[in-house]
Amino acid sequence: MSAEEKKNKAGWTILEDSYYERFNILSLRKSRRVNPRTGKTIDFVLIDGLDWVTLIPLTKDNQVVLVRQYRHGCEDFTYELPGGCVDTGEAAVDAGRRELLEETGFGAGSIEHLGTFHPNPPMYSMHAHAFVARDVELIGAQNLDGGENIEVILKPLPEFFRMVRDGDISHAIVM
């Protein structure tokens, strides 16, 4: 193994990492690795980026605050839970509070961490953090990014579960 080579915790030798492109929230990387089982060298395309956060915001009367927005990747409108990227150095819970307020104008009474998961581990290095926000209430106006156009919709909790079950909500991280 040369000075540039290193092994990851699964024993794969990483021969080279090079970036195709770097953007604000993610980078596209080619990683050349040696399979410890076969000894074969394989190129992988990996996506590095900021962690994500998503919240289930519940009002005092158990309405779920949803967002509906156009997504360019699927060329359609999607129903989603509020969420977004965790800024560098920001705690995930703080990002959740910020995203909820920015996207919906709602503030949370309390936030509980539900878990952290890998959204797509074959390619993505980032994590997603899920929270439930209770006793949310409208406290201000939306403060959207230039690329966002979000409609806020409230649905009773049973209706939210029906939307997931019936495929009205198709965003994998929301599900």
N, C-alpha and C positions, 0 to 999 in steps of 0.2 A: 504494500500500500504506500503510495507516494505521500508527500507532506500535505498535498491538497486534498487527498482522499480522507473520508471519515466514515464511520459506521453509525447507523442510527440504532435505536434501542431494539429493533427487530433483527439486527444483524445485516441489513442491507448495506453494502458499500456504496457511498455516494461519490461518484467520480467527478461530476460537474453539475453545477447549477448555473443557469444563465436565464436572464429575463428577456422575454420577447417585447414586453411593453409594461410600463408602470403608469397607473392612473391614480386619481385621488384616493379612491376607496379600495382598489385592488390592483394586484400585479399578476401578470401571466408569466409563469416560469417553466422552463424545460429542465428536468432533472434526469441525468443519466445515472443509472444505478445497476448494481450487480446483485442478482438474486442469490441469496446464500444457499438455497436448496439446489439450484441448477447450475450456478456459475455463469449464467447468461447475462449479458448487458442489455438493459431495456431502457428506453426513453419514456418518461412520463411527463404529461402536461399537468401542472399544478397551479392552483389559484390561491394566492396569499392575499390577505386583506384584513380589514377591521372586523372585530367581533360584531355581532348583531344582537339586538334586543327586541322582544315582542311582549306585549302586555294584553291580558284579558281585563279590560276596564269595566267594572260593574258599578252601576249607580246604586243608591240606597234601596231602590225598588227592583233590583236585579235586572236592569236593562244593560245590555252589552253595547259599548260604544264601538262601532265599526267604522271603517273608512272604505270608500269606494273610489278607485282611481284607475286611470288608463295605464297599462303596463306595456311598454314597447316590445319587450321580449316575446310575449304571447300575443301581441297585437289585439288586446281586448281589455275590457274593464274587469277588475277583480274586486271582490269584497275581501277585506283583510282586517286584522287587528292592528292598532297603531304600533309602530316600531321603526327601527332604523339602525344606523351604525353607532357603535360605541366609539367616541372620539379617543384618540391616544391620550392615556393618562386619566381618563374618566372612568369612574366606577359604573358597572352595568346598571345598577339600580338608579343612579343619577341620570344615565342616558335614557332609561325608561321614563322617568318623570319628565325629562326635557322633550322627548319625542311625543309623549302623550299631549303635552301642552301645545307644542308647535303644530302638530297635525290636527288636533281637535279643539283646542281651547279649553280642554278639561284638565282639572287638577285632581290628584289622588289624595285620599285621606290616609290610607295605609297601603304599602306594597309588600307582597310576600314572594320570595323567590321559589319558583316551582322546580327549577332544574336548569342544567346547562347540557347542551348536546352538540354533536357534530352534524351540521346540516347536510353535508354530502362528503363523507370522509374519503372516497376514492380520489377526489380532486381538490377539495377545499381545506385549507389549513385553519380557518377561523372557526369560532364557536358561536352558538346562539344561546342566549339567556332568556328564559321564559319567566314571566311574573304574572301574578294576579294583583290588580289594583282595585281596592275596595272603596266604597263611598266616594266615587268620583263625582265631581260636579263642574258645571260650566263656570269658569272663572275669568275667561278672556276670549280674545279672538284668535283665530288660527294665525300662525306665523310661518308660512310655507316657504320652502326653498324655491328657487327659480324654475326648477324642473317639475314641481309638484302642482297638481290640480286635484284636490281632495274634497270629496263630499262626505260629510259626517252623517252617519245613520245610527239610530238607536233601535235595538231589537231585544225583545224579551229573551231571557236565557234559554228557554226551551226552543224558541225560534232559531237562535244561533246554532244549537245542536242539530236542529233539523237541516239548516243550511249546510253544515258540515256533512251530515249523513247523505243528503241529496245531491251533493256536488256543486251547490251554489258557491261554496267557498272551496277554491281549488289550490290555493297557495300552500305548498307543502309545509312551510314553517309555521303557518297559522294553524294548520291541522294538527 
